[in-house]
Amino acid sequence: MSWSFPIGRLFGSEIRIHVTFFLLLAWIGIAHYQMGGTAAAIDGILFILAIFACVVAHEFGHALVARRYGIKTPDITLLPIGGLARLERMPEKPGEEILVALAGPAVNIVFAFILIVFLGAAVDPQALAELEDPSVSFLARLAAVNLFIAIFNLIPAFPMDGGRVLRAILATRMNRVKATETAARIGQALAFGFGFLGLFGNPILLFIAIFIYLAATAEAQSVGIQDVARGVRVRDAMITQFEALSPNASIGEAADLLLKTTQHEFPVVDGGGRLRGVLTRKALIEALGKEGREAPVVEAMARNIPAVPSHAWLSDALKRLQDGSVPAVGVNEGGVTVAGMTEGGRFVGYVTAENIGELMMIRSATGEPAAAPAGGRGPLLPQ
């Protein structure tokens, strides 16, 4: 996630903090200092850090259960409104998705149980209503917050935990795409409700409403794309008309092509027709500003671009895009296919997230499977 930076790794996942989290800490510190001086400011900051430690544990609850089903969690990001675990994917079996979704709230319930039963925290409505009051027991406030996190996350507002449980239950009665669309609509309706309540003086609810609405929309689109990709071959969706760069080309030559074409990325292809890397528009502009026109493209291009055979399903290419965080997936003809990847062979095209999105728009407009027309002038490879 942009505007975030790593602070460490745990159980194979990178923990990241969004820069806006420090704005929250500063705001809490200043507000508490004005109420009770240095001691209150320290108490407020420590309490927020304790809350977010519980949030991290909540996200690791999801991550560790997902790991049981072979799903990795590349990173967990702390935001002012909570945490976000980026799982490679959610389990498609309803039972597994329910367990992954409930694991997070379960961690908070366990924390609250320990604080109340073993550490003597007394929880009452006052503890939750007066979280900023240092005169209320630190442990009581922390126990109350853990109970609140668990209950709030179980609200059936997709893609929150409760919404994912709802989607999984719906998926036992209808296909996954329809279940996701239904759960997303419910989540969006609840988001409007949170937003309305937020207008009466609670800005946090407004942020939560916006997050839920956008995340529900994105999740529904993602599941729809995955469903389409399972029924389309890579050769029917790949980009076959493009300008390619030689490994000996300069940044200046790439800049000239950027002006002459509408491409956002340029494959770097050697004389044998093999893909060496991909130069993105962003990397091109950065290299042009730092290194100048004479710098070689091989120093700015993205390397280790995965490749799939043209007869593979588009879902294979989509998975490579999502798992590797790469700008494109190459498509090769010939060569040897190992574990879904093509080794060797001639580069004939590539797939990007943008052109998969265009495929979705075509299908949405026509209501029919969208396949790229056969033929065409083919890739313009360097001579």
Secondary structure as UniProt FT lines:
FT   TURN            2..3
FT   STRAND          4..10
FT   TURN            11..12
FT   STRAND          13..18
FT   HELIX           20..68
FT   TURN            69..70
FT   STRAND          75..79
FT   TURN            80..81
FT   STRAND          82..86
FT   HELIX           94..113
FT   HELIX           114..118
FT   HELIX           125..129
FT   TURN            130..132
FT   TURN            134..135
FT   HELIX           138..153
FT   TURN            158..159
FT   HELIX           161..171
FT   TURN            172..173
FT   HELIX           176..198
FT   TURN            199..201
FT   HELIX           203..229
FT   TURN            230..231
FT   HELIX           234..236
FT   TURN            247..248
FT   HELIX           251..260
FT   STRAND          265..269
FT   TURN            271..272
FT   STRAND          275..280
FT   HELIX           281..290
FT   TURN            293..294
FT   HELIX           297..299
FT   STRAND          307..309
FT   TURN            310..311
FT   HELIX           314..324
FT   STRAND          329..333
FT   STRAND          336..338
FT   TURN            339..340
FT   STRAND          341..343
FT   STRAND          346..351
FT   HELIX           353..366
//
